[in-house]
Each structure stands twice: as C-alpha cells, then as structure tokens.
Amino acid sequence: MQSTKSFKKALLVVAWLCTQAIAQNQIAAVKVLGDVSSLEPNSKAWLSAPYTTIRLYTKNGDIQTKNLRLKALHNAKYIAFLLSWQDNMPMRFDGFALQFSINFDDANKLPYIYLGNSTRSVLVHQRINTEQFYLLEVLDLQQFLEPTQSLRISKKQTNNGATFLASGFDVIEQKEHKNIHMYQSYQNANYKAVLSKPLQSDDGDLLQSIFSLSFLLLDQSSKDTKPNTFISPWIGIKLMGIDSDDVFLKSSKTPIDGDIIRGKELALQNCAVCHHFDDAHNAPQNIAPDLSHVSNLTNIAYLKESILQPSAVITPTSNANANFPWFYIDDNGQNISTMPAFDWMDTKSLEDVIAYFASLKF
C-alpha cells in the first residue's frame, strides 16, 4: 500500500514538472493507460494531471477576463480535457466550447481566433445548458452576411453537445457529433466540464498534425441578456509520451528580440493613422481594428503575418465601418485588405514593431 501511494505521489510530481515546463500558452496532456473516452469531472483518472490556469478574454467592447482551470489526459487513442471555472449563477445559455485548428500545415499561419476564416477552418465542439441552439454569438452575426448567404446550422444540440465546422462567420456547417463525449455540471458557484474525443478521426489526425486549440466559455449574467463569450488564445497541446509534431509548440515559445520603445515610435509613425492603441486615439473610429489589447488573443506569428500579409486572414466582420471598408473584393473574388503590406520594413524594425504590439495586453 505504501509503495502504491509513493508511486502516485511520484507520478503527480512528474506530471506537475512536465506542465511547469510548458509555457503559459501550452498545455501538457498526461499519458495514462486507462480509458479516457467517457470521463466525468470526479473520475479518479484526473488525479494523474495537475491543473493549468489560462486566462480568457471577451473579444469586443470593454474587455473582461475569466480564469479557466484545465487538465488534459490522453491514452494515445483519445484525448480528454477537464475544465473548471467560477460562475455565480447557472443560466440557460451558459456553456463551453473547444475549437480545434485543422487543415493547415504551417504553425505560423493560424486561423482567425474566432470561428476561423475562409481559407483556415476550425472544428468546434460546444455544449450549453439548453437544447435551444446558440453557437457562440452566431445569432448576432446575420448583420455581417450578404442577403444570399446563410448559416448552415441546426437549431438543436443533443444533451452531449454539438459539432460544427466553421470557415468564418458566414460558413458554419453542423457536423456529425461522433465519438465525442461532453459533460457539464454545476455546484457551489463552479462549473466543471469534460470533453473527450478521438485523436484520429475523419476530421483530422491530431497525432500527426500541428495541434492547437482555443477554449471558449459562454456566460449569461441574467435571463434577459445574451451571454458573453470569453476566448483563449491558441493553446498548444503537448502529448506527453508521444513523438508528435511540436512545430506549433516551438514556434509559440520563440521569443521576439525587439526594442519595445522603438517599436512604439514606429507604430505611431506607421499605424496610428488608422488604428487605435495605447495612447494613440486620433484616427477616426472603426476605420481599422482597435489594437489596444491586440496581444490578448494573438501570438508573435499572427502579428507578423498581419503586418506582412494583411489580406491573409479576413472575416465578414472586418467591414465594421460602412464609410471606411476594411477590405474589398478584387476581380478574382479574393478579399483584399485596405491595409497596405508592410513588407518593406527591415528585419530589425519589424521585430521592434512586433515586440511593441506583443506587449499590448489587458
């Protein structure tokens, strides 16, 4: 008996050390021998992994934050996540979602953090407290669609949740919710939720591909209000005990060697004409994205791509100002950003600008 207890303590210490070695935007999924395909929040298997805390942010308006505590397990066939977060009162539209980046081969080219974009799709698994359909804030997205566009989605979810393939706000298609286990419970002002899914399926091979995901929480404060959506940045998953592709993990840990002070000077010279950020607020409202807290939901690679190739990731909400469109459609049907590419910048200046914007966090 004593040796068993000592072994369990040693296992927890090893798991804790593994997790501490993973950066804040990365999570270690501890490898276990047992079945993880249908765990519940109180399953003993979770004792094998420590909690990691990540911060989620609201995307628009006055920034709010929420801490999410996470555990991750896998047995080389399934991966399982345990989520825990505080909530003062359970409401109908409270819930959670995980969105997985799929179908991309470059760790430096991530999908748009909120439902992907036309060239970089995301797979979304979501569960809420009511069967009435509510995918994130999709009921408010019709204003961004052309009359001929529609959201190809169902109005129901099962008690076990629902799965969607999103390629931007205007292309959301319900998928078969196959071999996905989702569970949510509430007690003592705290939600606990579980999601488990196969590591290999028709939707992608998480053992062979770049593996990153984003966590989302829906928090309805009262019965007469729509829920706030809290989002995490892209999180890298390290499958402990598996020789998997760690390109995203390595990329997300790579520091930027830039001068923040000089970066701010360059940003004021080149970006403040259109963007709001820090103490720069002279540009007309909504002629370009507000960059005041741009680092909340982005990483170095995303910032670099946005500066060098601003047309790479465009969503329907990018035209938030009718008088100053953020993009236009060229003769080939491609979305082209009205922001010019800053590919003329020398390497040092680019690194300084990226370092500055990477420092802008709520």
DRENVO-194997 format. One record per atom (N, C-alpha, C): x, y, z; residue in one letter. Coordinates in pm, whole numbers, plus 50000, padded with zeros to 5 digits. Example, Ala and Ser with C-alpha at 12.3 -4.5 7.8 and 13.67 -1.06 7.14 Angstrom:
513194943150780a 512304955050780a 513204967050780a 512854977550708s 513674989450714s 512905000350787s 
# end
This chain:
500834987950000m 500005000050000m 500865012650000m 501925012450086q 502795024150094q 503505026749961q 503925015949896s 504625017549767s 503685023149661s 502395019049667t 501415024349571t 501225039349591t 501115043549717k 500955057849745k 502185065549700k 503355059949723s 504585066649682s 504655068049531s 504205057449460f 504205057949315f 503265068949263f 502065069849325k 501105080149282k 501665094149307k 502325096049423k 502905109049452k 503995112449350k 504815102449319a 505875104649220a 505295108149084a 504185101349047l 503535103948919l 503025118248912l 502435122949024l 501925136649027l 503055146749018l 504165143849084v 505305152949078v 505835153848936v 505975142448868v 506445142248730v 505485149948640v 504185147548658a 503185154648577a 503255169648601a 503425173548729w 503505187848762w 504725194048697w 505865187248703l 507085192448643l 506945193748492l 506285183848430c 506075184348285c 505245196548248c 504195198948327t 503315210248299t 504045223448320t 504865224148426q 505575236548451q 506585239548340q 507035228948272a 507975231048162a 507295236548038a 505965235548034i 505195240547922i 504855255147947i 504995263547846a 504735277847863a 503265280247888a 502925292947920q 501545296347956q 500575293347843q 501025294547718n 500135291847605n 500275277647555n 500715268547643q 500825254547609q 500385245947727q 499825234347696i 499315225347799i 499885211447775i 500285204847883a 500755191047874a 499585181547897a 499335172547801a 498345161947818a 499075149647868a 498805145647992v 499505134548056v 499005121347999v 499935112347966k 499575099347911k 499205089648023k 498055082948009v 497605073048106v 497285060148032v 497135049448107l 496875036348047l 495395033448030l 494555039348115g 493135035848115g 492335042948008g 491035040148006d 490095046047911d 489785060447951d 489895069847857v 489565083847886v 488445088847795v 487745079847730s 486735083747630s 485425088347691s 485175085347818s 483875089047878s 484055092948024s 485045100948053l 485295105148191l 484255115148239l 484075115848370e 483265126148433e 484185134748520e 483715146448566p 484605155348641p 485215149048766p 484515139548828n 485025133648951n 485755120348928n 486035116948803s 486745104448774s 488145104848834s 488575093548889k 489875092948956k 491045095048859k 490815092648732a 491905094148635a 492485108348636a 491675118248672w 492145132048670w 493225134548776w 493345125648873l 494405127148974l 495795126148913l 495875120848792s 497175119148726s 497705132248669s 496875142548662a 497305155048598a 497065166948690a 497935176848685p 497725189148762p 496865198948683p 496345208948751y 495615219648684y 496595229748624y 496245234948509t 496915246348448t 495865257348433t 496205269448468t 495255280648460t 495595289348341t 494605292148256i 494775301348145i 493735312348157i 494005323548095r 493095334948102r 492345336347970r 491035338447979l 490185340647864l 489725355147863l 489445360347743y 489085374447728y 487805375747646y 487015386047675t 485955389747582t 486625396447464t 485995395447348k 486655399947226k 486425414647197k 485235419747224n 484895433347185n 484435441547305n 484415454847285g 483915463747389g 484835464347508g 484265466747625d 485045467147747d 485575453047776d 486885451647783i 487495438547800i 487195433047939i 486695420747943q 486525413448067q 487365400648058q 487725395448173t 488545383348175t 487895372748263t 488275360548239k 487815349348321k 488935338748322k 489225333548441n 490245323148452n 489615309348433n 490275301248357l 489835287548330l 490925278048376l 490545268448461r 491495258348508r 491315245748424r 492435239848381l 492395228948285l 493265217248328l 492795205248295k 493605193148299k 493445186148165k 494465178848123a 494385171447997a 495035157848013a 494355147547962l 494845133747964l 494715127847824l 495535117847794h 495345110247671h 495875096147692h 495385086947609n 495885073147614n 496355068647476n 496745078247392a 497215076147256a 496085073347157a 494855071447207k 493695069647120k 492675080947138k 492465084947261y 491555096047294y 492305106647372y 491825118847361i 492305129547448i 491105135047524i 491315138647651a 490235143447736a 490685156147808a 489745165547822f 490005178147891f 489005179848004f 489495184148119l 488655187948232l 488755203148248l 487615209948242l 487555224448255l 486855228148385l 487325238448452s 486705243048575s 486755258248579s 485585264448604w 485545279048610w 484435283648704w 484615295448761q 483645300948856q 482515308048783q 481305306648838d 480125313348784d 479125314748897d 478645326848921n 477795329349038n 476435322649030n 475935320748907m 474585315048893m 474465307648760m 473925295548761p 473745288348635p 472605294248553p 472815296148423m 471805301748334m 471675292948211m 470595294948136r 470265286348022r 471385286047918r 471975297547891f 472945298347784f 474385298047834f 474595293747956d 475965290948000d 476465278547926d 477725278347895g 478265266547828g 479735268047797g 480255258647721f 481665258847686f 481845253247546f 482975256447487a 483295251447353a 484805250347340a 485225241047258l 486625239847219l 486685240547068l 487545248947016q 487715249546871q 489135245346837q 489215235846743f 490485229946702f 490865235346565f 492085239746551s 492555243846419s 492815231246336s 492365231246212i 492515219546125i 492935223845986i 493455214245911n 493765216145769n 494745227545743n 495785228545825f 496855237645791f 498175231045829f 499205234245753d 500495227445767d 501595236545819d 501275249245842d 502285258845885d 501885264646019d 502715262646121a 502405267546255a 502355282746261a 502915289346163n 502905303846162n 501695309546089n 500785301046044k 499595305645972k 498355300046041k 497945306646149l 496815302146230l 495505307546176l 494395300346200p 493075305546163p 492725317746248p 491765325446201y 491225336146282y 490715330146413y 491025336446524i 490815330546656i 489345327746686i 488435334446615y 487015333246648y 486255327446529y 486125314346522l 485395307146417l 486135306346285l 487445308546284g 488215306346164g 487955316446054g 488415313145934n 488205321745817n 488125312945693n 487915319045577s 487565311545457s 488635301645415s 489895304345443t 490965295445399t 491525286845513t 491095289345636r 491605281945752r 490445278845846r 489965266645837s 488765262745910s 489095258546053s 488075258646136v 488195253446272v 487035243846298v 487295233646379l 486275224246422l 485865227946563l 484565230146584v 484055234946712v 483185224346777v 483505220646900h 482645212246982h 482085221147094h 480745221647106q 480165230647205q 479015223947280q 478815228347403r 477705223647485r 477205234947573r 475895236647580i 475295246747666i 474185240247748i 473615248047838n 472645242547934n 471255240647877n 471005245247757t 469685243847697t 469795237047562t 468755230247520e 468765224047388e 468565234247277e 468025246147313q 467855256347211q 469225260247157q 469325261547027f 470635263546966f 471195277446994f 472455277947028y 473155290747043y 474645287947026y 475155289146906l 476575287046880l 477325300146901l 478025301147013l 478785313147044l 477855325247033l 478165335046951e 477265346546937e 476675346946796e 476425335246741v 476085334446599v 474755341246568v 473835342446665l 472555348846639l 472715363646608l 473845369346642d 474085383446614d 474925385546490d 475215375046415l 476135376146304l 475455378546170l 474125377346163q 473445379046035q 473685392845975q 473955402746060q 474175416246011q 475415417145921q 476305407445931f 477535407945854f 477435400045724f 476305393545700l 476195384745583l 475475391745469l 475835387845348e 475115392445231e 473755385445226e 472765391245157p 471415385245151p 471415371045099p 472375367545013t 472405354144955t 473095343945045t 473725348545153q 474445339445240q 473545334445352q 473885323045404s 473115317645516s 474035309145602s 473645307445726l 474395298945818l 473805285045813l 474595275345767r 474095261745751r 474215254245883r 473275256945973i 473355251446107i 471985246546152i 472005237446245s 470785232246306s 470385241346420s 469155240146465k 468675247946578k 468695239946707k 469305228246705k 469305219746824k 470695214046850k 470925210846975q 472075202847011q 471545191047092q 472315180647101t 471935169447186t 472405172247329t 472015163747422n 472485165247559n 474005163847568n 474575157947466n 476015155847462n 476735166647383n 476025177247344g 476655188147271g 476475187247121g 477255194947048a 477155195446903a 478515198946845a 478705195546716t 479975198046648t 479725205946521t 480595215746493f 480445224246377f 481785226446309f 481745227846179l 482905231946102l 482695246446062l 483595255146104a 483455269446077a 484605274245992a 484265281245885s 485275287345798s 485005302345789s 484795308345903g 484375322245912g 482925322745956g 482465334745990f 481095336346040f 480035332345938f 480365333545810d 479365331245707d 479305316845658d 480195308345706v 480165294245665v 480325285645790v 479185281945848i 479175273645968i 478255261845941i 478825250045939e 478085238045900e 478105227846012e 476925222846048q 476875212746154q 477425199546102q 478245193046187k 478865180446152k 478335169446243k 478615157046205e 478215145646288e 478975146146420e 478235145246529h 478825145846664h 479165131546705h 480215126146642k 480515111846652k 481685109446746k 481475100146842n 482515096246937n 483035107847021n 482215118047035i 482555129747118i 481765128847247i 482455129847358h 481795129447489h 481935143247554h 480795149447590m 480805162447656m 479885161847778m 480345167347887y 479595166848013y 479825180048087y 478765184948151q 478875197648224q 478035196848351q 478605201348463s 477895201248591s 478175214248665s 477265217548759y 477405229948836y 477185227148983y 478085232349066q 477965230549211q 478815241049281q 478235247149383n 478955256649467n 479615267749385n 478815274049300a 479265285449218a 480445281749128a 480465269449082n 481575265048998n 481075254848894n 481455257148769y 481185247548663y 482375238148647y 482095225648620k 483095216248574k 482565209548448k 483435208248349a 483025202548222a 484115193448168a 483695183748089v 484625174148029v 484345173047880v 485405172547802l 485305168947661l 486355158447633l 485945147647566s 486905137747517s 486585134747372s 487615132147293k 487435129447151k 488595120947102k 488395113846990p 489485105746935p 490625114646885p 491835109946901l 492975117146846l 493065115646695l 492455105046643q 492435102946499q 490995100646455q 490545108746358s 489175107546308s 489135113146166s 487935112946107d 487775118445972d 488065133345968d 487955140046083d 488165154546087d 489625158346104d 490485148746123g 491905151946133g 492655142146221g 493955141846201d 494835133046277d 495655141646372d 495235142246498l 495905150746595l 497255145046638l 497515132546602l 498825126646633l 499885130946532l 499435134646412q 500385137646306q 500435152346268q 499405160046302s 499335173846256s 499715183546368s 499875196046329i 500095206646427i 498845207646513i 499005207146642f 497875205446733f 497735217746822f 496745225846794s 496455237346879s 494955239246887s 494485245146995l 493065247447011l 492835259847096l 491595264447094s 491195276147172s 489965272247254s 489935276847380f 488835273947471f 487895286047477f 486605283047481l 485595293647488l 484595290547598l 484165300947669l 483125299647770l 482005309347738l 480775304447751l 479595312947740l 479075315847880l 478905328447914d 478485332448048d 477315342148037d 476125337148067q 474925345548065q 474705350948206q 474745364148222s 474655370248355s 473225371048407s 472235372048317s 470825372148357s 469985366548244s 468725363048275k 467885356448175k 467515365648059k 467685378748077d 467285388247974d 468465393247890d 469625387747911t 470805392247837t 471405380747758t 472085384147651k 472815373947575k 474105370647651k 474645358747632p 475865355147704p 477095362347650p 478005365447740n 479325369947698n 480135357847653n 480945359747551t 481825349247504t 483255352447545t 483845343647625f 485225345147668f 486075335447586f 487195340247534i 488005332447441i 489455332047490i 490085320647473s 491525319747499s 492275321747367s 493545325547374p 494365325047251p 494575310547209p 495195308447095w 495525294847053w 496485288647154w 496135276747200i 496925269547300i 497535257147235i 498825255347252g 499475243447200g 499325231847297g 499125219847246i 498955207847328i 500165198747308i 500845195747417k 501955186347415k 501455172947464k 501455162947377l 501045149447414l 502225142447478l 502225141447609m 503345135247679m 503425120447642m 504645115647618g 504835101647584g 504575098347439g 504315108547355i 504045106347213i 505025114747133i 505615108747032d 506515115946943d 505695122646834d 505095134246867s 504215141146774s 504895153846723s 504245160246626d 504775172246565d 504645183946662d 505785189546706d 505765200346804d 506105213846741d 505835215346611v 506185227746543v 505495239646607v 504195238146636f 503475249346696f 504035252646833f 504365242346912l 504905244747046l 506215252447037l 507085248446946k 508365255246933k 508175269446882k 507265271146788s 507025284346731s 506465293846837s 505515288946917s 504865297547015s 505775301147131s 506845293247152k 507785296247259k 508925305447214k 509075307347081t 510175315247030t 509985329947067t 510905335847144p 510755349847184p 511065359147068p 510525371247073i 510835381346973i 511885390547030i 512965392446955d 514075400747001d 513915414646944d 513045422547008g 512765435846958g 512825446347066g 512985458847025d 513025470447115d 511615476347124d 510965474547239i 509575478847255i 509445494047240i 510395501647295i 510315516247289i 510415521047145i 511385515747072r 511495519546930r 510305514346851r 509795502546890g 508625497146822g 507415506246835g 507255512246952k 506135521646970k 506305533746880k 507525538946870e 507775550346783e 507415547046638e 507815535246593l 507495531146457l 505985529046438l 505335523546541a 503885521446533a 503155534846524a 503585544646601l 502955557846596l 503145564146459l 504285561746396q 504565567546264q 503765560646153q 503555547446165n 503015539746054n 501595534346075n 501155533246201c 499905526246228c 498815535046288c 499205546046353a 498235554146427a 497285561946338a 497585562646209v 496675569646117v 495325562546109v 495345549246123c 494115541446111c 493725534346241c 494695530046319h 494435521646436h 494465529646566h 493655525046662h 493745529846799h 494575519946879h 495455524946964f 496225516347054f 496925525147156f 497135519447274d 497885526247379d 497335540347397d 498165550847378d 497675564547391d 497455571047254d 497385563147149a 497135568247014a 495655566546980a 494905577446978h 493455576746953h 492985587946860h 493845592046767n 493485602946676n 492775598146550n 492865585346520a 492235580046398a 490725580046413a 489975582046302p 488515580946309p 488105567246365p 486985566946434q 486555554646500q 486215543746398q 486715531646425n 486355519546349n 486765519746202n 487795527246167i 488265525846028i 489275514546017i 489655509046132a 490575497546136a 490435491246274a 490875478746291p 490755472346423p 491455480146533p 490835480046652d 491445485946770d 492515476346822d 493745481246835l 494875472846874l 495295475147019l 494415481147099s 494775484647237s 495175472547319s 494525461147295h 494855448847368h 495085437447268h 495765440347160v 495885430847049v 496555417847090v 497385418247194s 498115406147232s 497285396547317s 496065400647355n 495215391547434n 495015378247363n 494725378947233l 494315367047158l 495215364047040l 496405369847036t 497305367346924t 498655362546977t 499485357646885n 500865354146920n 501795360946821n 503095358446836i 504095365246754i 503875362246605i 503615349546572a 503455345746432a 502255352746370a 501155353846446y 499935360146394y 500175375046369y 500875381646463l 501175395846448l 502055398046325l 503055389646308k 503965391146195k 503225389546063k 502385379346053e 501645377245929e 500695388845900e 500055394146004s 499105405145986s 499785417745934s 501055419645972i 501805431345927i 502315429445785i 502825417645756l 503425415045625l 502405411145519l 501325404145561q 500305399445467q 498905402145525q 498495414645527p 497205418045591p 495985411845525p 496125406945403s 494975400645335s 494865385845366s 495785380345445a 495815365945468a 494605361145547a 494175368745646v 493055364645732v 492045376045738v 490945374345667i 489875384445663i 488555377545692i 487725383745774t 486405378345808t 485335388545772t 484045384445762p 482985393845729p 482915405645826p 483265403745951t 483205414746047t 484305425046024t 485185422145928s 486265431645901s 485745444645841s 484525444845790n 483945457245740n 482985462945844n 483555467645954a 482755472746065a 482345487246045a 482905494045945n 482605508045919n 482175509445774n 480925513445754a 480365514145618a 481085524545533a 481615534945594n 482275545645519n 483755542845494n 484325534145572f 485735530545557f 485875515345556f 485565508945443p 485645494145438p 487055489345466p 487145478545543w 488445472945580w 489005463945472w 488145459445379f 488635451245268f 487705452845150f 488185448845033y 487365448844913y 487595435644841y 486735432644743i 486845420244667i 487375423444528i 488495417144492d 489105420144362d 488415412444249d 488935413844127d 488315407744009d 488345392444014d 489225386944098n 489315372344111n 488485367044227n 487705375944289g 486865371744400g 487595370344532g 488815375444540q 489615374544662q 489405386844750q 489345384344882n 489265395444976n 490635402044990n 490695414944968i 491945422344976i 491825433145083i 492725432945177s 492705442745286s 493065456545235s 492395466745289t 492745480545255t 494005484945329t 494465476945424m 495735479745489m 496865475645397m 497825484345372p 498955480545287p 499865470645358p 500555462445281a 501525453245339a 502785460945377a 503285458145495f 504495464845543f 505715455645521f 505745449445403d 506845440345372d 508115447745334d 508055461045329w 509235469145300w 510085471545425w 509545468345540m 510265470745665m 511505461845675m 512595467445727d 513765459245752d 513485450145871d 514275439645886t 514035429445988t 514015435246128t 514965444046158k 515035449846292k 513795458246323k 513355466346231s 512165474646253s 510925466046271s 510825455446190l 509675446446202l 509655439846339l 510805435246387e 510865428946519e 510515438846629e 510935451346614d 510615461546715d 509115464046720d 508475465246604v 507025467646600v 506275455846659v 506665443746623i 506005431846677i 506185431046828i 507385433846876a 507625433647021a 506745443547093a 506535455247033y 505665465247096y 504215460347102y 503675455946987f 502285451646987f 502085439047073f 503125430647083a 503025418947170a 502945422847316a 503335434947348s 503275439647488s 501915445547524s 501045447547426l 499745453947450l 498735443347491l 498635441247621k 497765430947675k 496975436547791k 495725432347805f 494865437447910f 495365432648045f 
# end
